[in-house]
């Protein structure tokens, strides 16, 4: 859910700034990285891949690994995005 909300917030922010081609998660993330809104574009793209994987994963080991990634890799991305956008 945080992934969906994050890319949509990025999309709204970017559109407000005059960028038009940000209607997909990957386009919004790429543009946000390009203009310096987010710092780790590769981690954000990994997040999209894992989000898509999680929607159709029924394997407990994969789910456990994803849970670890959420806590260690992705949660800090969301926190940084919140801080960055709050400062704007």
N, C-alpha and C positions, 0 to 999 in steps of 0.2 A: 504494500500500500504506500509506503514512504517513497518508493521508487516512482510510482505513478504520480503522486502529488508533487514530487520534486521536479520531474521533467515538465510537468504542466505549469508549475510556477515559473520555471526557466522560460518556457514558451511564452507565457503571458508577459514576463519582464522583457524578453527580447522583442516581442511585437510592439510593446510600448516604446522601446528604443528605436523602432523603425525597421527592424529585421523581419522579412516576410517568409523566408523559406525555412521555418522552424516548426513545421506541423507534425514531425515525427520525433520520437524520443532521440534517435541518433542524430538527427539534424540539430535539434535544440542543444544537445550536449556538445556537439562539435562546435557550434557557434559560441556557446557559453565559454568553452575552453579557448577558442580563438580570440575572444575579446577580454579574457581574463577574469570572468565571473567564477569559474571553477579552475582549480590548479591541476588536478590529476585526471586528465581526459581518459587515459587508459583504464583507470580504476572504474570510472563511470561507465565506460563501454562494457567492461567486465560485468558490472552490475546489471546492465540490460540483458546480457547473455544469461546470467544466473537467474534473473527474474523470469525469463522465458522458460528456462529449464525447470524452475520450481513449480511452474503452473502444471506441469505434466509429469512430475516425479513422484513415484510411489515407492521408491527405494529408500529404506530407512538410513542406510549409510550415506547416500547422497544428501538426504535431508539434514542429517547431523552435520555433515561438512558445510552445507549451506548456512546452517545456524551459526557455526563458528565464524564463517566469513561475514555474516551480518554483523556480529559483535565486534570483530577485529578490524575489518576492512571497510565495510559500508556505512556503519553508524557514524564513524568520524567524518565521512563525506557529507552526510546529512547535517551534522553539527556545523561543519565549516560553511556549507551553503547557507544555513540559517544566519550565521554570524555575518557573512558577506552581504547578504541581502538586507539584513537589519541595519547595517552600516550605511546602506544606500538610501 
